[in-house]
Amino acid sequence: MTDQVTITQADGVLEILWNRPDKKNALSQAMYAKAADALLAASEDKSVRVVLLGSTGDAFTSGNDLSDFAAANASGSSEPRQSSRFIDTIIAFDKPIVAAVPGLAVGVGTTMLLHCDLVYVAKDAKLTVPFVNLALSPEAASSITLPARIGYVRAFAMFALGEALTGEQAANTGFANAALPATEVLPAARAAAKALAQRPVGAVMATKKLMRNAEALTERANTEVKIFSERLRSAEAAEAFTAFREKRPPDFSKV
C-alpha cells in the first residue's frame, strides 16, 4: 500500500505531504498519527529548522475520514484520539510551518492552516469549515483563530452556513500570504521554507512564540474537544452521518 503520508528532509526543511490523492487526501487516524510523530520528532531535532506541510494531487485535504466519526457516533465514543493528538501537536509546535495548499481544504484542512506561519494557496482553492453541516462544532482552536484572521461575521458564515473562502479571498483577507496558479504553490512554499531555514532559528522561534499564545490556544482547543465530542454523540450528528451515507439531505427537524 502506498504510504499515505510522505516525509522527507533536506537542507533544514522537513516536508510532510498528505499522499492519499484518490480520496482527496482524506485524513485517517493513521495519517494523523504519523504526522504528529513527525512534528514531535522535528521539534527535538536540531537539524530541522522549518516544516513544510503540503500534499500530492489536486487537493490539500478533504478533511477527516468521515467513517471514523460515523463509527465514533455509532459507538458513543469521543473524537478519535489521533486527530486530537495531531491538533495538540501542531498548536504547540515551536518551529515555523509553511503550508502549500493546491486546492480543496475542508474542515481540519482549513483549521490546521491557522497554525501555520506562512500559507500559499492556489487561486482556485476552496477552503471550508462545514462543521455545523455535520451537526458538529469548531475544533483546533478555530473558534478563536478564524475570527481573529478574517473577522467574526465572515468566520461565522463559514462555520454556520458552510460558506467557502477561495484562494484569492484567502490572500485578500490575510488568511494566506499569496494566491497562485496551482502548479506554483508548492514551489513557492518550498522557496519560503528554504529562506526561513537560512534565518537564525532561535530568533525565528522567539518571534513565533511572541506572536502566538500557544497556551491559550491549547486551552481553547481542549474546550472545543469536549463540545465536539458531545456533538459527535448527538442525535443530530447521527442524522448527518446517516444522510451522508445514504446520499440525501439531512433532516434535523425531528431530532
Buried (B, 14 or more C-beta within 10 A) or exposed (E): EEEBBBBEBEEBBBBBBBBBBEBBBBBBBEBBBBBBBBBBEBBEEEEBBBBBBBBBBBBBBBBBBBEBBBEBBEEEEBBBEBBBBBBBBBBBBEBBBBBBBBBBBBBBBBBBBBBBBBBBBBBBBBBBBBBBBBBBBBBBBBBBBBBBBBEEEBBBBBBEEBBBBBBBBBBEEEBBBBBBEBEBBBEBBBEBBBEBBEEEBEEBBEEBEEEBEBEEBBEBBEEBBEBBBBBBBBEBBBBBBBBBEEEEEBEEEEE
